[in-house]
Amino acid sequence: MNNKLDQAIADYLLWMIDQDYSHSTWSFYNRILERFSKYAHDMAWKTVFSEATLVDFGRQCRLVQFAPPIRGLARYLYKHKRLKYSMDIKEVRLPEVYKRYLEYYQKTRQVCRLQVLNTRRVLVLFSDWMTGKKIRLRDFDIRHADNFLAEVSYSYAPETRQRHCSVLRGLFSRLYHQKIIRRDLAPLLFTPPQYAQAVPPRFLRPTELKKLFARQPQTALEKRTGAMLHLACFLGLRPKEISQICLDDISFSQQEITLPQRKGANPMSMALPMSVIKAVAEYIIDTRPESKKREIFLQLHAPHAQVSGQLVGKSITDWMHQCGVQGTAYQLRHTYALNLLTSGATVFEIKEMLGHDRLQTTGRYLSIQTEMMREVLFNETI
């Protein structure tokens, strides 16, 4: 029995990586499911995934949010016909206006299934509160938003309250553009954790960048990572965007790349620096597995599936650490934005290059350098 459950858990965790779940979520699920495997060691398979087992496990482990990993595992096994039933709680129906927003959110944002489910939970909370208060959307104003956050979100953890606020900002912005509400309330919503975003993101120094590119890739894995690294550093692409690039998206003769699947539905074409062309071409010629798939970056072992955004980010981060540079793949994107700023690009141009749909998002990527600040304020050159 234990072997069967262990194999199911291992398959589920691999599936989560392939579905681009965040590392923190994957690690949390892994910890919970390891404890669940030990708990259900001697149980018959037909009794493992039951509400009674779930309740008893929660009572013994005394962990917060122990249920989602087990329900997720049961859902995975049910969809792959390895379990005859799912443990999912019957889904609460959303009013049509919230359902349409959720579809829009899923279509225009590069998010995993878990983020969609979390967003749906917030919409259900908000919809139930609106119904209970008998408030119509066309009469909704900032006072009602504040009351919802005070009455419903207050009892949740700070991170969850921030998520509630984030979901509502996206919802209100969309409803305003659809003329369902009279005013865009999104800029008026704030939560205490929001102020943490005032801390400037970390950028890589020129000496750190030099370390990254001083190392020459030798193995197939290193050549694939090297191509990813060039795309992240010199084009500012997100890991998810790199994973989705296809052979048809790159024109080596015109030295150009087209990005049709950018976050926020902002497709664009970008010039390819020669160093990027060389790194990508070397990977394709020497390393890329032979496959009918059109995605450029494939797993090196059969069946050579498309790599996930999480794998791209992990590969680049591992390369950075091996070169003695502490940081993550996203800091290359921050560095790219700062380099655009110092080269004379406007904030609006940087917004387009980064594929942002809001100027406020771009602002969080940029750091004001001392030299630039003195030149603007005092007309001085250091």
LODO-336912 format. One line per 3 residues: number of its first residue (from 1); for each residue x, y, z of N, C-alpha, C. Coordinates in steps of 0.2 Angstrom, whole numbers, plus 5000, padded with zeros to 4 digits. Layout:
# LODO-336912
NUM> X,Y,Z,X,Y,Z,X,Y,Z | ...
END
This chain:
# LODO-336912
1> 5004,4994,5000,5000,5000,5000,5004,5006,5000 | 5009,5006,5004,5014,5012,5005,5017,5014,4998 | 5019,5009,4995,5023,5010,4988,5018,5013,4983
4> 5012,5011,4983,5007,5014,4979,5006,5021,4980 | 5005,5023,4986,5004,5030,4988,5010,5034,4987 | 5016,5031,4988,5022,5035,4987,5023,5036,4980
7> 5022,5032,4975,5022,5033,4968,5017,5038,4966 | 5011,5038,4969,5006,5043,4967,5009,5050,4969 | 5011,5050,4975,5014,5057,4977,5020,5059,4972
10> 5024,5055,4971,5030,5057,4966,5027,5059,4960 | 5023,5055,4957,5020,5057,4950,5016,5064,4951 | 5013,5065,4956,5009,5071,4957,5014,5077,4957
13> 5019,5076,4961,5024,5082,4962,5028,5084,4956 | 5029,5078,4952,5032,5080,4945,5027,5083,4941 | 5021,5082,4941,5016,5085,4937,5015,5092,4939
16> 5016,5094,4946,5016,5101,4948,5022,5105,4945 | 5028,5102,4945,5033,5105,4941,5032,5107,4934 | 5029,5102,4931,5027,5103,4924,5022,5108,4923
19> 5017,5109,4927,5012,5114,4927,5014,5121,4929 | 5021,5121,4931,5024,5128,4933,5021,5131,4939 | 5020,5126,4944,5018,5129,4951,5024,5132,4954
22> 5023,5137,4958,5029,5140,4961,5033,5136,4966 | 5039,5137,4967,5044,5133,4971,5041,5133,4978 | 5039,5138,4981,5036,5138,4988,5030,5134,4989
25> 5026,5134,4984,5020,5130,4984,5022,5122,4983 | 5026,5121,4979,5028,5114,4978,5032,5111,4984 | 5036,5115,4987,5039,5113,4993,5034,5112,4999
28> 5029,5116,5000,5024,5115,5005,5020,5109,5004 | 5018,5108,4997,5014,5102,4996,5019,5095,4997 | 5025,5096,4995,5030,5090,4996,5030,5088,5004
31> 5031,5093,5008,5031,5092,5015,5025,5089,5018 | 5019,5092,5016,5013,5089,5019,5012,5082,5016 | 5013,5081,5010,5012,5074,5007,5016,5069,5010
34> 5023,5071,5012,5027,5066,5015,5024,5064,5022 | 5022,5068,5025,5019,5067,5032,5012,5063,5031 | 5008,5064,5026,5002,5060,5024,5004,5053,5022
37> 5009,5052,5019,5012,5045,5017,5013,5041,5023 | 5017,5044,5028,5018,5041,5034,5012,5039,5038 | 5007,5044,5038,5001,5043,5042,4997,5037,5039
40> 4997,5037,5032,4992,5032,5029,4996,5026,5027 | 5002,5024,5030,5006,5019,5028,5002,5012,5028 | 4998,5010,5033,4995,5004,5033,4988,5004,5031
43> 4985,5009,5028,4978,5010,5026,4977,5006,5020 | 4971,5004,5019,4969,5001,5012,4968,5007,5007 | 4969,5006,5001,4969,5011,4996,4962,5015,4996
46> 4957,5011,4997,4950,5014,4996,4948,5018,5002 | 4952,5018,5007,4951,5022,5013,4955,5028,5014 | 4961,5028,5010,4965,5034,5010,4962,5040,5009
49> 4959,5041,5003,4956,5047,5001,4949,5048,5003 | 4948,5049,5010,4941,5050,5012,4941,5056,5017 | 4935,5059,5018,4934,5065,5022,4936,5063,5029
52> 4934,5057,5032,4936,5055,5038,4944,5054,5039 | 4947,5051,5034,4954,5051,5035,4957,5058,5035 | 4955,5062,5031,4957,5069,5030,4957,5073,5037
55> 4951,5072,5040,4949,5075,5047,4954,5073,5052 | 4955,5066,5052,4959,5063,5057,4967,5065,5056 | 4969,5065,5050,4976,5067,5048,4977,5074,5051
58> 4972,5079,5049,4973,5086,5052,4973,5086,5059 | 4969,5082,5063,4969,5082,5070,4976,5080,5073 | 4979,5075,5069,4985,5072,5072,4991,5077,5070
61> 4991,5079,5064,4997,5083,5061,4997,5090,5064 | 4991,5093,5066,4991,5100,5068,4994,5105,5064 | 4993,5104,5057,4996,5109,5053,4991,5114,5049
64> 4993,5119,5047,4988,5124,5044,4988,5122,5037 | 4982,5123,5034,4981,5121,5027,4984,5115,5024 | 4982,5110,5028,4985,5103,5027,4980,5100,5021
67> 4974,5102,5020,4969,5099,5016,4971,5100,5008 | 4973,5106,5006,4974,5107,4999,4978,5102,4995 | 4984,5100,4998,4989,5096,4995,4986,5089,4994
70> 4982,5086,4999,4979,5080,4999,4973,5080,4994 | 4969,5085,4994,4963,5086,4989,4966,5086,4982 | 4972,5090,4981,4975,5091,4975,4978,5084,4972
73> 4981,5080,4976,4983,5074,4974,4977,5069,4972 | 4972,5069,4976,4966,5065,4974,4963,5068,4968 | 4963,5074,4967,4960,5077,4960,4964,5074,4954
76> 4971,5075,4955,4976,5072,4950,4975,5065,4948 | 4974,5061,4954,4973,5054,4953,4966,5052,4949 | 4961,5056,4951,4955,5055,4948,4955,5057,4941
79> 4958,5062,4939,4958,5064,4932,4962,5059,4928 | 4967,5056,4931,4971,5051,4927,4968,5044,4928 | 4962,5044,4931,4959,5037,4931,4962,5032,4936
82> 4966,5035,4941,4969,5030,4946,4965,5030,4952 | 4960,5034,4952,4955,5035,4958,4948,5035,4956 | 4943,5032,4959,4937,5032,4956,4933,5038,4958
85> 4935,5043,4962,4932,5048,4965,4937,5054,4966 | 4934,5060,4967,4938,5066,4969,4936,5068,4975 | 4940,5072,4979,4938,5074,4986,4936,5082,4985
88> 4936,5084,4979,4934,5091,4979,4927,5093,4982 | 4927,5098,4985,4921,5101,4988,4917,5104,4982 | 4910,5103,4982,4906,5105,4977,4907,5113,4976
91> 4909,5114,4969,4911,5121,4968,4905,5126,4968 | 4906,5132,4972,4901,5137,4972,4901,5141,4966 | 4895,5142,4963,4894,5145,4957,4895,5153,4958
94> 4898,5156,4953,4899,5163,4953,4894,5166,4949 | 4892,5172,4951,4888,5176,4946,4892,5178,4939 | 4888,5179,4934,4891,5179,4927,4897,5184,4927
97> 4896,5190,4930,4901,5196,4929,4907,5194,4932 | 4907,5190,4938,4914,5188,4941,4917,5182,4937 | 4912,5178,4934,4915,5172,4930,4918,5175,4924
100> 4916,5180,4921,4919,5183,4915,4926,5186,4917 | 4926,5189,4922,4932,5192,4924,4937,5187,4926 | 4935,5181,4929,4940,5176,4930,4943,5173,4923
103> 4938,5172,4918,4941,5170,4912,4945,5175,4909 | 4944,5181,4909,4949,5186,4907,4955,5186,4910 | 4955,5185,4917,4961,5185,4921,4966,5179,4919
106> 4962,5173,4918,4966,5167,4916,4969,5168,4909 | 4966,5171,4904,4968,5172,4897,4973,5177,4897 | 4973,5182,4901,4978,5188,4900,4984,5187,4904
109> 4984,5183,4909,4990,5183,4914,4993,5176,4914 | 4999,5176,4914,5003,5169,4914,5003,5167,4921 | 4998,5163,4923,4997,5161,4930,4996,5153,4930
112> 4998,5150,4935,4996,5143,4936,4989,5142,4938 | 4987,5136,4938,4980,5134,4940,4979,5136,4948 | 4984,5135,4952,4983,5137,4959,4981,5144,4960
115> 4985,5149,4956,4983,5156,4956,4976,5157,4954 | 4974,5154,4949,4967,5155,4946,4962,5153,4952 | 4963,5147,4955,4959,5145,4961,4959,5149,4966
118> 4965,5152,4968,4965,5157,4974,4961,5163,4972 | 4962,5166,4966,4958,5171,4963,4950,5170,4964 | 4948,5164,4962,4941,5162,4962,4939,5162,4969
121> 4943,5160,4974,4941,5160,4981,4939,5167,4983 | 4943,5172,4981,4942,5179,4983,4936,5181,4980 | 4935,5180,4974,4929,5182,4971,4923,5179,4974
124> 4923,5173,4976,4917,5170,4980,4916,5174,4986 | 4921,5175,4990,4920,5179,4996,4917,5186,4995 | 4920,5189,4990,4917,5196,4988,4910,5195,4986
127> 4908,5191,4982,4902,5190,4979,4897,5188,4985 | 4899,5184,4989,4894,5182,4995,4893,5188,4999 | 4899,5192,5000,4898,5198,5005,4893,5203,5001
130> 4894,5204,4995,4890,5209,4991,4882,5207,4992 | 4881,5200,4991,4874,5198,4991,4871,5199,4998 | 4876,5197,5003,4873,5198,5010,4872,5205,5012
133> 4875,5210,5009,4874,5217,5011,4869,5220,5006 | 4867,5216,5001,4862,5219,4996,4865,5225,4992 | 4871,5224,4990,4874,5230,4987,4875,5228,4979
136> 4873,5233,4975,4873,5231,4968,4880,5234,4965 | 4883,5231,4960,4889,5234,4958,4889,5241,4955 | 4884,5243,4952,4883,5249,4949,4883,5255,4955
139> 4881,5253,4961,4881,5257,4967,4888,5257,4971 | 4892,5252,4969,4898,5251,4973,4903,5257,4973 | 4906,5259,4979,4911,5264,4979,4916,5262,4984
142> 4921,5266,4985,4927,5264,4989,4925,5263,4996 | 4920,5266,4999,4918,5264,5006,4916,5257,5007 | 4913,5254,5002,4911,5247,5002,4917,5243,5001
145> 4922,5245,4997,4928,5241,4997,4932,5241,5004 | 4932,5246,5007,4935,5247,5013,4931,5242,5019 | 4925,5242,5018,4921,5238,5023,4922,5231,5022
148> 4922,5229,5015,4924,5222,5014,4931,5220,5017 | 4936,5224,5016,4942,5222,5018,4942,5222,5026 | 4939,5227,5029,4938,5227,5036,4935,5221,5039
151> 4929,5219,5036,4925,5214,5039,4926,5207,5037 | 4929,5206,5031,4930,5199,5029,4938,5198,5029 | 4942,5202,5026,4949,5201,5026,4953,5201,5032
154> 4950,5205,5037,4954,5207,5043,4956,5201,5047 | 4952,5195,5047,4954,5189,5051,4959,5185,5047 | 4961,5186,5041,4966,5182,5038,4973,5185,5039
157> 4978,5180,5037,4985,5182,5038,4986,5188,5033 | 4992,5192,5035,4994,5198,5031,4995,5196,5023 | 4998,5191,5022,4999,5189,5015,4992,5188,5011
160> 4987,5184,5015,4981,5183,5012,4977,5190,5011 | 4978,5194,5016,4974,5201,5015,4977,5204,5009 | 4984,5204,5008,4987,5207,5002,4984,5204,4996
163> 4983,5197,4995,4980,5194,4990,4973,5196,4988 | 4969,5197,4994,4962,5199,4993,4962,5206,4989 | 4967,5211,4992,4967,5217,4989,4969,5217,4982
166> 4974,5213,4980,4977,5213,4973,4971,5210,4969 | 4967,5205,4971,4962,5203,4966,4957,5208,4965 | 4955,5212,4971,4950,5217,4970,4952,5223,4965
169> 4959,5224,4966,4961,5230,4961,4961,5228,4954 | 4962,5221,4952,4962,5219,4946,4954,5219,4943 | 4950,5217,4948,4943,5216,4946,4940,5223,4945
172> 4941,5228,4950,4939,5235,4949,4941,5238,4943 | 4947,5237,4941,4950,5240,4935,4946,5238,4929 | 4945,5231,4929,4942,5228,4923,4934,5230,4923
175> 4931,5231,4928,4924,5233,4928,4923,5240,4926 | 4928,5244,4928,4928,5251,4926,4929,5252,4919 | 4933,5248,4916,4934,5249,4908,4928,5246,4905
178> 4925,5241,4908,4918,5239,4905,4912,5243,4906 | 4914,5249,4910,4908,5253,4912,4903,5250,4916 | 4905,5245,4920,4900,5242,4925,4900,5246,4932
181> 4906,5249,4934,4906,5253,4939,4908,5260,4937 | 4907,5265,4940,4907,5272,4938,4914,5275,4939 | 4918,5272,4943,4925,5275,4945,4930,5269,4945
184> 4936,5270,4943,4941,5265,4944,4944,5266,4951 | 4942,5261,4955,4944,5261,4962,4951,5257,4964 | 4954,5254,4958,4960,5251,4959,4965,5255,4963
187> 4967,5261,4960,4972,5265,4964,4971,5267,4971 | 4964,5266,4973,4963,5268,4980,4963,5263,4985 | 4965,5257,4983,4965,5251,4988,4973,5250,4990
190> 4974,5250,4996,4980,5249,4999,4980,5244,5005 | 4985,5240,5006,4986,5236,5012,4993,5237,5014 | 4994,5236,5021,5001,5237,5024,5006,5234,5020
193> 5006,5227,5018,5011,5224,5015,5013,5227,5008 | 5009,5231,5005,5010,5235,4999,5016,5239,5000 | 5018,5242,5006,5023,5247,5006,5030,5243,5005
196> 5030,5236,5006,5036,5233,5005,5039,5234,4998 | 5034,5235,4993,5036,5236,4986,5040,5242,4985 | 5040,5247,4990,5044,5253,4989,5051,5252,4990
199> 5053,5246,4992,5061,5244,4992,5063,5242,4985 | 5068,5246,4983,5070,5245,4976,5072,5238,4975 | 5071,5235,4969,5073,5228,4967,5081,5228,4967
202> 5084,5222,4968,5091,5221,4967,5093,5221,4960 | 5098,5224,4958,5101,5224,4951,5108,5221,4951 | 5110,5218,4946,5117,5215,4946,5122,5220,4943
205> 5127,5221,4947,5133,5225,4945,5136,5223,4939 | 5140,5227,4935,5144,5225,4929,5148,5219,4931 | 5152,5220,4937,5156,5214,4938,5153,5207,4939
208> 5147,5208,4942,5143,5201,4942,5141,5199,4936 | 5139,5203,4931,5137,5201,4924,5143,5198,4921 | 5148,5201,4922,5155,5198,4919,5156,5191,4921
211> 5155,5190,4927,5156,5183,4930,5151,5178,4926 | 5145,5180,4925,5140,5176,4922,5142,5174,4915 | 5145,5178,4911,5147,5177,4904,5154,5175,4903
214> 5158,5175,4909,5165,5172,4908,5165,5165,4908 | 5160,5162,4911,5160,5154,4911,5157,5152,4904 | 5161,5147,4901,5159,5145,4894,5155,5138,4895
217> 5149,5137,4892,5145,5131,4893,5149,5125,4889 | 5149,5120,4893,5152,5114,4890,5147,5108,4888 | 5143,5107,4893,5138,5101,4892,5132,5103,4889
220> 5128,5099,4887,5121,5100,4884,5117,5104,4888 | 5117,5103,4895,5113,5106,4899,5115,5114,4900 | 5122,5114,4900,5125,5121,4901,5123,5125,4895
223> 5124,5122,4889,5122,5126,4883,5115,5128,4882 | 5110,5124,4885,5103,5126,4885,5102,5132,4890 | 5106,5131,4896,5105,5137,4901,5108,5143,4898
226> 5114,5142,4895,5117,5148,4892,5113,5152,4887 | 5109,5149,4883,5105,5152,4878,5099,5155,4882 | 5096,5152,4887,5091,5155,4891,5094,5161,4895
229> 5100,5161,4897,5103,5166,4901,5104,5173,4897 | 5106,5172,4890,5106,5177,4886,5100,5181,4884 | 5094,5177,4883,5088,5179,4882,5085,5183,4888
232> 5087,5181,4894,5084,5184,4900,5088,5191,4901 | 5095,5191,4900,5099,5196,4902,5098,5202,4896 | 5098,5200,4890,5099,5205,4885,5092,5207,4882
235> 5087,5203,4883,5080,5205,4881,5075,5206,4887 | 5077,5204,4893,5073,5206,4899,5067,5201,4899 | 5067,5195,4896,5061,5191,4896,5060,5187,4902
238> 5054,5186,4904,5052,5182,4910,5054,5175,4908 | 5055,5171,4913,5056,5163,4912,5050,5160,4909 | 5044,5162,4910,5039,5159,4907,5039,5161,4899
241> 5041,5167,4897,5041,5169,4890,5046,5165,4887 | 5052,5164,4890,5058,5160,4887,5055,5153,4886 | 5052,5150,4890,5049,5143,4889,5045,5142,4883
244> 5041,5148,4881,5036,5147,4876,5039,5149,4869 | 5045,5151,4869,5048,5153,4862,5048,5147,4857 | 5046,5148,4851,5046,5143,4846,5051,5145,4841
247> 5052,5140,4837,5057,5141,4831,5054,5146,4826 | 5048,5146,4825,5045,5151,4821,5045,5158,4823 | 5047,5159,4830,5047,5166,4832,5053,5169,4831
250> 5058,5166,4829,5065,5169,4828,5067,5169,4821 | 5069,5175,4818,5071,5176,4812,5079,5177,4812 | 5083,5172,4811,5090,5174,4812,5093,5178,4806
253> 5090,5178,4800,5092,5182,4795,5091,5190,4796 | 5085,5191,4799,5083,5198,4801,5085,5200,4808 | 5088,5195,4811,5090,5196,4818,5084,5199,4823
256> 5079,5195,4823,5073,5198,4826,5069,5192,4829 | 5066,5193,4835,5062,5189,4838,5055,5191,4839 | 5050,5187,4838,5043,5189,4839,5040,5186,4846
259> 5037,5189,4850,5034,5187,4856,5027,5187,4856 | 5023,5182,4854,5016,5183,4853,5012,5181,4860 | 5016,5178,4865,5012,5176,4871,5014,5180,4877
262> 5015,5186,4877,5018,5190,4882,5012,5191,4888 | 5014,5192,4894,5010,5193,4899,5006,5199,4898 | 4999,5199,4899,4995,5205,4898,4993,5206,4891
265> 4994,5200,4887,4992,5201,4880,4995,5206,4876 | 5002,5208,4877,5006,5213,4874,5011,5210,4869 | 5009,5207,4864,5014,5204,4859,5019,5210,4856
268> 5025,5208,4854,5029,5213,4851,5035,5209,4848 | 5039,5213,4843,5045,5210,4840,5051,5214,4843 | 5056,5211,4844,5062,5214,4847,5068,5212,4843
271> 5073,5217,4842,5079,5215,4839,5084,5210,4843 | 5087,5206,4840,5091,5201,4843,5099,5203,4843 | 5102,5204,4849,5109,5206,4849,5113,5200,4846
274> 5119,5201,4843,5122,5195,4840,5124,5190,4845 | 5126,5192,4851,5128,5187,4856,5122,5183,4858 | 5116,5185,4858,5110,5181,4859,5109,5176,4853
277> 5110,5179,4847,5109,5174,4841,5114,5168,4841 | 5120,5170,4843,5126,5165,4844,5124,5160,4849 | 5122,5162,4855,5120,5157,4860,5114,5153,4859
280> 5109,5156,4856,5103,5152,4854,5105,5147,4848 | 5108,5149,4843,5110,5145,4837,5115,5139,4840 | 5119,5141,4844,5124,5135,4846,5120,5130,4850
283> 5115,5132,4854,5111,5127,4857,5106,5123,4852 | 5103,5126,4848,5099,5123,4843,5103,5118,4839 | 5109,5120,4836,5113,5116,4832,5116,5110,4836
286> 5119,5111,4842,5123,5106,4845,5119,5102,4850 | 5114,5105,4853,5111,5102,4859,5104,5100,4859 | 5100,5104,4855,5092,5103,4855,5091,5096,4852
289> 5087,5093,4856,5085,5086,4854,5081,5086,4847 | 5081,5081,4843,5077,5081,4837,5070,5079,4839 | 5066,5084,4837,5059,5083,4839,5054,5087,4834
292> 5048,5085,4833,5043,5088,4829,5040,5094,4833 | 5042,5095,4839,5039,5100,4843,5042,5107,4840 | 5039,5112,4841,5041,5119,4838,5044,5123,4844
295> 5043,5121,4850,5046,5125,4855,5054,5124,4855 | 5057,5130,4856,5065,5129,4856,5068,5125,4862 | 5065,5127,4868,5068,5124,4874,5065,5118,4876
298> 5068,5112,4875,5065,5105,4877,5069,5102,4882 | 5065,5097,4885,5069,5093,4890,5074,5089,4887 | 5080,5088,4889,5085,5084,4886,5084,5077,4886
301> 5079,5074,4890,5078,5067,4890,5071,5066,4887 | 5070,5060,4884,5064,5058,4881,5058,5058,4886 | 5052,5060,4884,5050,5062,4878,5051,5069,4875
304> 5056,5072,4878,5058,5079,4876,5052,5084,4876 | 5049,5084,4881,5043,5089,4882,5046,5096,4883 | 5041,5101,4881,5043,5108,4882,5045,5109,4889
307> 5050,5113,4891,5052,5115,4897,5047,5120,4900 | 5046,5120,4907,5042,5125,4910,5045,5131,4912 | 5041,5136,4914,5044,5142,4916,5048,5142,4922
310> 5046,5137,4927,5049,5136,4933,5056,5133,4932 | 5057,5128,4927,5063,5125,4925,5068,5130,4922 | 5065,5135,4918,5070,5140,4915,5072,5145,4921
313> 5068,5147,4926,5070,5151,4931,5075,5147,4936 | 5074,5141,4937,5079,5137,4941,5085,5136,4938 | 5085,5135,4931,5092,5134,4928,5096,5140,4928
316> 5093,5146,4927,5097,5152,4927,5099,5154,4934 | 5095,5153,4939,5097,5154,4945,5103,5150,4948 | 5102,5143,4946,5108,5139,4947,5114,5141,4944
319> 5114,5143,4938,5120,5145,4934,5123,5151,4938 | 5119,5156,4940,5121,5162,4944,5125,5160,4950 | 5122,5155,4954,5125,5153,4960,5132,5150,4959
322> 5132,5146,4954,5138,5142,4952,5144,5147,4950 | 5142,5153,4947,5146,5158,4945,5148,5163,4951 | 5145,5162,4957,5147,5166,4963,5142,5172,4963
325> 5137,5172,4960,5132,5178,4960,5126,5176,4963 | 5124,5179,4969,5118,5177,4973,5113,5181,4970 | 5107,5178,4968,5101,5181,4966,5097,5176,4962
328> 5092,5179,4958,5087,5175,4955,5087,5177,4948 | 5083,5173,4943,5083,5175,4936,5079,5181,4935 | 5075,5183,4940,5071,5189,4939,5075,5196,4940
331> 5081,5195,4943,5086,5201,4944,5089,5202,4937 | 5089,5198,4933,5092,5199,4926,5087,5204,4922 | 5080,5203,4924,5075,5207,4921,5075,5214,4924
334> 5077,5214,4930,5077,5221,4934,5083,5225,4931 | 5089,5221,4930,5095,5224,4927,5094,5227,4920 | 5090,5223,4916,5089,5225,4909,5085,5231,4909
337> 5080,5232,4914,5076,5238,4914,5080,5244,4916 | 5085,5243,4921,5089,5249,4923,5094,5251,4917 | 5096,5246,4914,5101,5247,4908,5097,5251,4903
340> 5091,5250,4902,5087,5254,4897,5086,5261,4899 | 5085,5262,4906,5084,5268,4909,5091,5273,4908 | 5096,5270,4909,5103,5273,4909,5105,5275,4902
343> 5102,5271,4897,5104,5272,4890,5100,5277,4887 | 5095,5280,4891,5091,5286,4888,5084,5284,4886 | 5082,5278,4887,5075,5276,4886,5070,5279,4891
346> 5064,5281,4888,5059,5284,4893,5055,5278,4897 | 5052,5280,4902,5048,5275,4906,5043,5271,4902 | 5040,5275,4897,5035,5272,4893,5038,5267,4888
349> 5044,5269,4885,5047,5264,4881,5049,5258,4885 | 5051,5259,4891,5053,5253,4895,5047,5249,4897 | 5042,5252,4898,5035,5248,4899,5034,5244,4893
352> 5034,5246,4887,5033,5242,4881,5038,5236,4880 | 5044,5238,4882,5050,5233,4881,5049,5227,4886 | 5047,5229,4892,5046,5224,4897,5039,5220,4896
355> 5035,5223,4892,5028,5219,4891,5023,5220,4897 | 5024,5226,4901,5019,5228,4906,5013,5231,4903 | 5007,5230,4907,5001,5233,4905,5000,5239,4909
358> 5003,5240,4914,5002,5246,4919,5009,5249,4920 | 5009,5256,4920,5015,5260,4921,5018,5259,4928 | 5013,5258,4933,5015,5258,4940,5020,5251,4941
361> 5018,5246,4937,5022,5240,4937,5029,5242,4935 | 5030,5245,4930,5037,5247,4927,5040,5251,4932 | 5037,5256,4935,5040,5260,4940,5044,5256,4946
364> 5041,5250,4948,5044,5246,4953,5050,5243,4951 | 5051,5243,4944,5058,5239,4942,5063,5244,4942 | 5062,5251,4942,5067,5256,4941,5070,5259,4947
367> 5076,5260,4947,5080,5263,4953,5083,5269,4951 | 5082,5275,4954,5085,5281,4952,5093,5281,4954 | 5097,5282,4950,5104,5282,4951,5106,5289,4954
370> 5111,5289,4958,5113,5296,4961,5116,5300,4955 | 5119,5298,4950,5121,5302,4945,5116,5305,4941 | 5110,5301,4940,5105,5304,4936,5101,5309,4940
373> 5100,5308,4947,5096,5312,4951,5100,5319,4952 | 5106,5319,4952,5110,5325,4953,5110,5329,4947 | 5110,5326,4941,5110,5329,4935,5103,5333,4934
376> 5097,5329,4936,5091,5332,4935,5089,5338,4940 | 5091,5337,4946,5089,5341,4951,5094,5347,4951 | 5101,5346,4950,5106,5351,4951,5109,5353,4945
379> 5107,5350,4939,5111,5351,4933,5118,5350,4933 | 5120,5345,4937,5127,5343,4938,5129,5337,4935 | 5135,5336,4933,5138,5330,4931,5143,5327,4936
382> 5142,5321,4938,5147,5319,4943,5153,5316,4939
END
